[in-house]
Amino acid sequence: MKRVKEFFGKIVRIRGFKYIVVVILAVLIVGFIDQNSVWNHFCNQRKIAELEQEIELYKGQYESDLKKIRQMDNDPKIVEKIARERYFMKKADEDIFVLDTDVEAE
């Protein structure tokens, strides 16, 4: 215990020790602890990059959907095709047979 007290006594007597402690604390606060820290800044930049990629994905989907909507506005046959394929709609005199592609092994 005596050695520990001597060690800390020598450290405290170092010239400019209080300035070193203040600088270390400031770096810790600004770098990691504070809400606006450098660490949080890097994390936020990474999130922004991910969200920008997601925006590009949704822009592509939007353009594709807009193209399909324009096709449906111009051609009623496309509306009929989508209604038949996706929603199994039929005309009054038709019968629809849905074939299941899943085959169970027996």
PyMOL CGO cylinders between C-alpha atoms (Angstrom):
from pymol import cmd
from pymol.cgo import CYLINDER

trace = [
    CYLINDER, 0.00, 0.00, 0.00, 2.90, 2.27, 0.75, 0.3, 1, 1, 1, 1, 1, 1,
    CYLINDER, 2.90, 2.27, 0.75, 4.31, 1.74, -2.75, 0.3, 1, 1, 1, 1, 1, 1,
    CYLINDER, 4.31, 1.74, -2.75, 0.99, 2.64, -4.31, 0.3, 1, 1, 1, 1, 1, 1,
    CYLINDER, 0.99, 2.64, -4.31, 0.86, 5.91, -2.34, 0.3, 1, 1, 1, 1, 1, 1,
    CYLINDER, 0.86, 5.91, -2.34, 4.44, 6.69, -3.36, 0.3, 1, 1, 1, 1, 1, 1,
    CYLINDER, 4.44, 6.69, -3.36, 3.63, 5.96, -7.02, 0.3, 1, 1, 1, 1, 1, 1,
    CYLINDER, 3.63, 5.96, -7.02, 0.57, 8.23, -7.08, 0.3, 1, 1, 1, 1, 1, 1,
    CYLINDER, 0.57, 8.23, -7.08, 2.50, 10.86, -5.13, 0.3, 1, 1, 1, 1, 1, 1,
    CYLINDER, 2.50, 10.86, -5.13, 5.18, 10.90, -7.85, 0.3, 1, 1, 1, 1, 1, 1,
    CYLINDER, 5.18, 10.90, -7.85, 2.57, 11.12, -10.60, 0.3, 1, 1, 1, 1, 1, 1,
    CYLINDER, 2.57, 11.12, -10.60, 0.79, 14.05, -8.96, 0.3, 1, 1, 1, 1, 1, 1,
    CYLINDER, 0.79, 14.05, -8.96, 4.08, 15.93, -8.59, 0.3, 1, 1, 1, 1, 1, 1,
    CYLINDER, 4.08, 15.93, -8.59, 4.76, 15.71, -12.33, 0.3, 1, 1, 1, 1, 1, 1,
    CYLINDER, 4.76, 15.71, -12.33, 4.89, 19.15, -13.83, 0.3, 1, 1, 1, 1, 1, 1,
    CYLINDER, 4.89, 19.15, -13.83, 1.67, 19.92, -15.75, 0.3, 1, 1, 1, 1, 1, 1,
    CYLINDER, 1.67, 19.92, -15.75, -0.17, 16.85, -14.40, 0.3, 1, 1, 1, 1, 1, 1,
    CYLINDER, -0.17, 16.85, -14.40, -3.43, 18.71, -13.98, 0.3, 1, 1, 1, 1, 1, 1,
    CYLINDER, -3.43, 18.71, -13.98, -3.27, 19.86, -17.60, 0.3, 1, 1, 1, 1, 1, 1,
    CYLINDER, -3.27, 19.86, -17.60, -2.68, 16.32, -18.80, 0.3, 1, 1, 1, 1, 1, 1,
    CYLINDER, -2.68, 16.32, -18.80, -5.68, 15.07, -16.80, 0.3, 1, 1, 1, 1, 1, 1,
    CYLINDER, -5.68, 15.07, -16.80, -7.91, 17.83, -18.17, 0.3, 1, 1, 1, 1, 1, 1,
    CYLINDER, -7.91, 17.83, -18.17, -6.83, 17.12, -21.75, 0.3, 1, 1, 1, 1, 1, 1,
    CYLINDER, -6.83, 17.12, -21.75, -7.44, 13.37, -21.36, 0.3, 1, 1, 1, 1, 1, 1,
    CYLINDER, -7.44, 13.37, -21.36, -10.88, 13.98, -19.87, 0.3, 1, 1, 1, 1, 1, 1,
    CYLINDER, -10.88, 13.98, -19.87, -11.75, 16.43, -22.65, 0.3, 1, 1, 1, 1, 1, 1,
    CYLINDER, -11.75, 16.43, -22.65, -10.70, 13.92, -25.33, 0.3, 1, 1, 1, 1, 1, 1,
    CYLINDER, -10.70, 13.92, -25.33, -12.80, 11.20, -23.69, 0.3, 1, 1, 1, 1, 1, 1,
    CYLINDER, -12.80, 11.20, -23.69, -15.84, 13.43, -23.43, 0.3, 1, 1, 1, 1, 1, 1,
    CYLINDER, -15.84, 13.43, -23.43, -15.61, 14.83, -26.95, 0.3, 1, 1, 1, 1, 1, 1,
    CYLINDER, -15.61, 14.83, -26.95, -14.58, 11.52, -28.49, 0.3, 1, 1, 1, 1, 1, 1,
    CYLINDER, -14.58, 11.52, -28.49, -16.86, 8.99, -26.85, 0.3, 1, 1, 1, 1, 1, 1,
    CYLINDER, -16.86, 8.99, -26.85, -19.11, 10.11, -23.99, 0.3, 1, 1, 1, 1, 1, 1,
    CYLINDER, -19.11, 10.11, -23.99, -20.90, 13.23, -25.24, 0.3, 1, 1, 1, 1, 1, 1,
    CYLINDER, -20.90, 13.23, -25.24, -24.10, 13.04, -27.28, 0.3, 1, 1, 1, 1, 1, 1,
    CYLINDER, -24.10, 13.04, -27.28, -22.34, 14.85, -30.13, 0.3, 1, 1, 1, 1, 1, 1,
    CYLINDER, -22.34, 14.85, -30.13, -19.18, 12.77, -29.91, 0.3, 1, 1, 1, 1, 1, 1,
    CYLINDER, -19.18, 12.77, -29.91, -16.96, 11.75, -32.77, 0.3, 1, 1, 1, 1, 1, 1,
    CYLINDER, -16.96, 11.75, -32.77, -18.06, 8.13, -32.28, 0.3, 1, 1, 1, 1, 1, 1,
    CYLINDER, -18.06, 8.13, -32.28, -21.73, 9.06, -32.66, 0.3, 1, 1, 1, 1, 1, 1,
    CYLINDER, -21.73, 9.06, -32.66, -20.82, 11.14, -35.71, 0.3, 1, 1, 1, 1, 1, 1,
    CYLINDER, -20.82, 11.14, -35.71, -19.26, 8.10, -37.41, 0.3, 1, 1, 1, 1, 1, 1,
    CYLINDER, -19.26, 8.10, -37.41, -22.26, 5.93, -36.50, 0.3, 1, 1, 1, 1, 1, 1,
    CYLINDER, -22.26, 5.93, -36.50, -24.64, 8.52, -37.92, 0.3, 1, 1, 1, 1, 1, 1,
    CYLINDER, -24.64, 8.52, -37.92, -22.62, 8.78, -41.13, 0.3, 1, 1, 1, 1, 1, 1,
    CYLINDER, -22.62, 8.78, -41.13, -22.88, 5.00, -41.56, 0.3, 1, 1, 1, 1, 1, 1,
    CYLINDER, -22.88, 5.00, -41.56, -26.65, 5.12, -41.02, 0.3, 1, 1, 1, 1, 1, 1,
    CYLINDER, -26.65, 5.12, -41.02, -26.96, 7.95, -43.54, 0.3, 1, 1, 1, 1, 1, 1,
    CYLINDER, -26.96, 7.95, -43.54, -25.08, 5.90, -46.15, 0.3, 1, 1, 1, 1, 1, 1,
    CYLINDER, -25.08, 5.90, -46.15, -27.39, 2.91, -45.55, 0.3, 1, 1, 1, 1, 1, 1,
    CYLINDER, -27.39, 2.91, -45.55, -30.49, 5.10, -45.83, 0.3, 1, 1, 1, 1, 1, 1,
    CYLINDER, -30.49, 5.10, -45.83, -29.23, 6.67, -49.06, 0.3, 1, 1, 1, 1, 1, 1,
    CYLINDER, -29.23, 6.67, -49.06, -28.83, 3.18, -50.54, 0.3, 1, 1, 1, 1, 1, 1,
    CYLINDER, -28.83, 3.18, -50.54, -32.36, 2.38, -49.44, 0.3, 1, 1, 1, 1, 1, 1,
    CYLINDER, -32.36, 2.38, -49.44, -33.61, 5.59, -51.07, 0.3, 1, 1, 1, 1, 1, 1,
    CYLINDER, -33.61, 5.59, -51.07, -32.00, 4.55, -54.35, 0.3, 1, 1, 1, 1, 1, 1,
    CYLINDER, -32.00, 4.55, -54.35, -33.68, 1.14, -54.11, 0.3, 1, 1, 1, 1, 1, 1,
    CYLINDER, -33.68, 1.14, -54.11, -37.08, 2.72, -53.53, 0.3, 1, 1, 1, 1, 1, 1,
    CYLINDER, -37.08, 2.72, -53.53, -36.54, 5.20, -56.36, 0.3, 1, 1, 1, 1, 1, 1,
    CYLINDER, -36.54, 5.20, -56.36, -35.94, 2.27, -58.71, 0.3, 1, 1, 1, 1, 1, 1,
    CYLINDER, -35.94, 2.27, -58.71, -39.08, 0.52, -57.50, 0.3, 1, 1, 1, 1, 1, 1,
    CYLINDER, -39.08, 0.52, -57.50, -41.03, 3.75, -57.88, 0.3, 1, 1, 1, 1, 1, 1,
    CYLINDER, -41.03, 3.75, -57.88, -39.90, 4.18, -61.49, 0.3, 1, 1, 1, 1, 1, 1,
    CYLINDER, -39.90, 4.18, -61.49, -40.81, 0.57, -62.26, 0.3, 1, 1, 1, 1, 1, 1,
    CYLINDER, -40.81, 0.57, -62.26, -44.26, 0.92, -60.69, 0.3, 1, 1, 1, 1, 1, 1,
    CYLINDER, -44.26, 0.92, -60.69, -44.84, 4.24, -62.45, 0.3, 1, 1, 1, 1, 1, 1,
    CYLINDER, -44.84, 4.24, -62.45, -44.00, 2.57, -65.77, 0.3, 1, 1, 1, 1, 1, 1,
    CYLINDER, -44.00, 2.57, -65.77, -46.51, -0.21, -65.06, 0.3, 1, 1, 1, 1, 1, 1,
    CYLINDER, -46.51, -0.21, -65.06, -49.20, 2.31, -64.11, 0.3, 1, 1, 1, 1, 1, 1,
    CYLINDER, -49.20, 2.31, -64.11, -48.65, 4.23, -67.35, 0.3, 1, 1, 1, 1, 1, 1,
    CYLINDER, -48.65, 4.23, -67.35, -48.92, 0.97, -69.31, 0.3, 1, 1, 1, 1, 1, 1,
    CYLINDER, -48.92, 0.97, -69.31, -52.18, 0.13, -67.55, 0.3, 1, 1, 1, 1, 1, 1,
    CYLINDER, -52.18, 0.13, -67.55, -53.58, 3.60, -68.31, 0.3, 1, 1, 1, 1, 1, 1,
    CYLINDER, -53.58, 3.60, -68.31, -52.81, 3.22, -72.01, 0.3, 1, 1, 1, 1, 1, 1,
    CYLINDER, -52.81, 3.22, -72.01, -53.69, -0.45, -72.60, 0.3, 1, 1, 1, 1, 1, 1,
    CYLINDER, -53.69, -0.45, -72.60, -56.76, -2.14, -71.07, 0.3, 1, 1, 1, 1, 1, 1,
    CYLINDER, -56.76, -2.14, -71.07, -55.42, -5.56, -72.07, 0.3, 1, 1, 1, 1, 1, 1,
    CYLINDER, -55.42, -5.56, -72.07, -52.63, -5.20, -69.51, 0.3, 1, 1, 1, 1, 1, 1,
    CYLINDER, -52.63, -5.20, -69.51, -55.19, -4.53, -66.78, 0.3, 1, 1, 1, 1, 1, 1,
    CYLINDER, -55.19, -4.53, -66.78, -57.04, -7.68, -67.82, 0.3, 1, 1, 1, 1, 1, 1,
    CYLINDER, -57.04, -7.68, -67.82, -53.80, -9.67, -67.85, 0.3, 1, 1, 1, 1, 1, 1,
    CYLINDER, -53.80, -9.67, -67.85, -52.86, -8.54, -64.33, 0.3, 1, 1, 1, 1, 1, 1,
    CYLINDER, -52.86, -8.54, -64.33, -56.38, -9.24, -63.04, 0.3, 1, 1, 1, 1, 1, 1,
    CYLINDER, -56.38, -9.24, -63.04, -56.28, -12.75, -64.47, 0.3, 1, 1, 1, 1, 1, 1,
    CYLINDER, -56.28, -12.75, -64.47, -52.76, -13.63, -63.34, 0.3, 1, 1, 1, 1, 1, 1,
    CYLINDER, -52.76, -13.63, -63.34, -52.65, -12.12, -59.88, 0.3, 1, 1, 1, 1, 1, 1,
    CYLINDER, -52.65, -12.12, -59.88, -56.25, -12.11, -58.70, 0.3, 1, 1, 1, 1, 1, 1,
    CYLINDER, -56.25, -12.11, -58.70, -57.64, -15.11, -60.62, 0.3, 1, 1, 1, 1, 1, 1,
    CYLINDER, -57.64, -15.11, -60.62, -60.48, -13.05, -62.06, 0.3, 1, 1, 1, 1, 1, 1,
    CYLINDER, -60.48, -13.05, -62.06, -62.42, -14.51, -64.95, 0.3, 1, 1, 1, 1, 1, 1,
    CYLINDER, -62.42, -14.51, -64.95, -65.09, -13.75, -67.45, 0.3, 1, 1, 1, 1, 1, 1,
    CYLINDER, -65.09, -13.75, -67.45, -68.61, -15.06, -66.87, 0.3, 1, 1, 1, 1, 1, 1,
    CYLINDER, -68.61, -15.06, -66.87, -68.29, -18.00, -69.26, 0.3, 1, 1, 1, 1, 1, 1,
    CYLINDER, -68.29, -18.00, -69.26, -64.80, -19.16, -68.19, 0.3, 1, 1, 1, 1, 1, 1,
    CYLINDER, -64.80, -19.16, -68.19, -63.50, -21.70, -65.73, 0.3, 1, 1, 1, 1, 1, 1,
    CYLINDER, -63.50, -21.70, -65.73, -60.14, -21.29, -64.01, 0.3, 1, 1, 1, 1, 1, 1,
    CYLINDER, -60.14, -21.29, -64.01, -57.89, -24.15, -63.02, 0.3, 1, 1, 1, 1, 1, 1,
    CYLINDER, -57.89, -24.15, -63.02, -55.06, -23.32, -60.65, 0.3, 1, 1, 1, 1, 1, 1,
    CYLINDER, -55.06, -23.32, -60.65, -52.19, -25.75, -60.86, 0.3, 1, 1, 1, 1, 1, 1,
    CYLINDER, -52.19, -25.75, -60.86, -50.01, -26.14, -57.82, 0.3, 1, 1, 1, 1, 1, 1,
    CYLINDER, -50.01, -26.14, -57.82, -46.32, -26.46, -58.68, 0.3, 1, 1, 1, 1, 1, 1,
    CYLINDER, -46.32, -26.46, -58.68, -45.37, -27.84, -55.27, 0.3, 1, 1, 1, 1, 1, 1,
    CYLINDER, -45.37, -27.84, -55.27, -45.02, -31.60, -55.46, 0.3, 1, 1, 1, 1, 1, 1,
    CYLINDER, -45.02, -31.60, -55.46, -44.77, -33.54, -52.21, 0.3, 1, 1, 1, 1, 1, 1,
    CYLINDER, -44.77, -33.54, -52.21, -42.53, -36.57, -52.16, 0.3, 1, 1, 1, 1, 1, 1,
    CYLINDER, -42.53, -36.57, -52.16, -44.35, -39.68, -51.02, 0.3, 1, 1, 1, 1, 1, 1,
]
cmd.load_cgo(trace, "trace")
